[in-house]
Amino acid sequence: MLYYTRESQEVLDSLGANRNGLSEAEAQARLDKNGKNKLIEGKKISLFRRFLSQLADPMIIVLLVAAALSGITSAYAGESFADVFIILFVVILNAVLGVVQESKAEEAIAALKEMTASTSKVWRDGQLIHVKSEDLVLGDVIALEAGDSVLADARILECASMKVEEAALTGESVPVQKESEAITTPHGEVPLGDRRNMLYMGSTVVYGRGLAVVCATGMETEMGKIADALSKAEDESTPLQKKLSGLSRILTWLVLGIGVVIFITGVLKAGRINAEVLIHTFMLAVSRAVAAIPEGLAAVVTIVLSIGVTKMSRRNAVIRRLTAVETLGCAQVICSDKTGTLTQNRMTVVDTYGTDTALLAKAMALCSDAELDENGAAVGEPTECALVAYAAKQGLPKPDLKAHYPRVGEAPFDSMRKMMSTVHRDDDGFVQYTKGAPDELLARCTRLLTPQGVRPITEELRTEILRQNKKMADRALRVLAAATREWSVLPSSFEPETLESDMVFIGLSGMIDPVREEVLPALKECRTAGIRVVMITGDHIDTATAIAKELGILTDPSQAILGQKLNAMTDEELDRTIEHYTVYARVQPEHKVRIVNAWKRKGMVVAMTGDGVNDAPSIKAADIGIGMGITGTDVTKNVADMILADDNFATIVGAVEEGRKIYANIRKAIQFLLSSNLSEVVGIFTATMLGFTLLQPAHILWINLITDSLPALALGMEPDEKDSMKQPPRSNAEGIFAGGVGTDIAYQGVLVALLTLAAYLIGHRVESGLWELVNSPDGVTMAFLTMSMAEIFQAFNMRSRRGSVFTLRKQNPYLWGAAAAALLLTAAVIYVPFLSGAFGFTPISLKEYLIALGLAVLIVPLVELVKLIQRRVRRRK
């Protein structure tokens, strides 16, 4: 039943209730039948299960398979299991880091439950008693007053000046004036924010009082529907996770391909087929293929993301999921809530009309129930808080006003006459101040305050006041008018009919929830970065349009759409028109999810910001959900991937910049690691085909220990390149190898392999004076030095994929440190006797050392030359 369309008595009859409340027996029977007024609880995920989920990553599976195969070959050959232990260490480290960072399981439903852990005043058996919120049942009649939380959905039976804060549920910034009359509408269902005779779980009464009958409890409430949507929503893989999964598949096929080629070639070279040859060749193929696996890649990605998380926390962005940092870097659409995100969620007087602003401020402050606390902050109904705060700024603090003009009587606000009046004692007797809707108040004024004094209101002056009122309203300001009347003696009655006539019009005040100062430059940077910002709000369309126009989100009123129109659209129609709309007003939670999903169907990476309960489903549906740390509800924070500790939209821009840098650095690290491992595979495979041993498995393990750790991590610490925020977001469909990365990996890996093979041949020549392709101790040592250091110097090439490393504006001290450590460790392995003996190296001469090192350095000018050609080709295009 649409309870808001029915008269109060009809609602009571349909629920089998009356104004005196249910009997205890009937309430218990209904509780047994329908269950408690509670929301479902999410299943807790154990630490062990979360640890196992980290191991389910495709990249980790590839590493585990590599470890198993490496263990088999080591056992067969009687070699060290060091490679196995290193891979397992990397895998466990990666999983532990992931579990620690993603510290808590989802607690959204638990947070929703906490919001309702309270009591309500309920009529039972003709008496008003306190009942636990979970024991509320259909048909319970609840009594509410200012400050009470609404703990179930209810239809209002009667109310007096009741205003309810529904921002967390509907997104509307101004408390809603409630009424008890039925709503008649020819358009069928009325949007949640316009159901003036309904109360909803999660809202709060901020003014007045009322009586209501419970018509929905637990999961049947509007908040319950949100909880249900959250429980059913599935977490999607982030763009980075998808890219790494794709990389894992490529590496798997690459390793299998290398293994098959080496196995077939080995068998053919043996010239015979028997069990011994097959087993030996198979083990050789496995050991060579495993060399292609970048063991440190998973840990490097995790650690780089962790470093990014730490940096973001210093910029007031708390990251709950590691990959969320990178996801923001490719965000193409940011769907933002208005209230509390783009605006301050604090009504503020921004414009006035009248000849005496001091008197206007005094009248508005005295004719209100808001107060200033000990810290000077206004407390009370938001609109009245704005008036009291404005008076304080004018040097008229409410406590001082009350001391000089004590209130002696009042006519409370009434939604029918749309005004309130208060009477105060002053030095000359008594003075009355009235505030309310401009048209209603003006109709009760006969005079006007002018610079020349009080004058009668003419039709011309009345028209001018209404014109000024419309001018403010067109800017989506909430406009209130003020009037005064003097009394020589205390009025005989405080009834509105007695007080509110023959008044003197003072002026108008225009209020709005103002835009945050930092939002405008942040939005400008979003536009420069090619990111589209969409405003989604439960507020009225006029207010939303005015704010959006001020922010530059909207340029034409046709770009704004009401939630009601969304209801009439199919998903196909929404998909066709989604790019036209930038403002969505009077929306409900399900609308927000539809909008996010429509953008995702366009292939866009979508971020969703919000603070209220109503934002939670769409925040979870988005590629990255962003919650507000100060004004945000626990529900929102617990489903969000990132929380803004300062509720500052500008922090999102900083997160985007950090995300772009992190993704760029991860790609650099991936390119560096894969080109390094490819050089090892190509070099060893070529040497094997030519009949000599270039490097032993222990040598490759040592090189990987050096290159897969410190240099790769150092690349993850690379400063961002210039103009990173002036480039459009990368496409969601763009793979790790897009933009020529695959080609770069191939040619750079081959170059390092060729330099290594050259070092081997020169070492053999220096040692024996011959060029034959035979095993050479000096050749192996020089090849080891060249490959180790060439990969280190290759890391410097990776500081910029296309730019020259000699023109970068900042240095990377971490990379220089990694290079120095690699140089020392490599020299130690060659020249420290017990280490060189363990690895089977021959101490080479200074001449051989310098030649090998010089060959390694050559990778820098060679790659620089290719980059130069690539830049020129790109400029021509």
Summary of the structure (lengths in Angstrom):
residues: 877
radius of gyration: 36.2
end to end distance: 64.6
largest distance: 123.6
contacts: 3159
relative contact order: 0.09
helix: 54%
strand: 17%
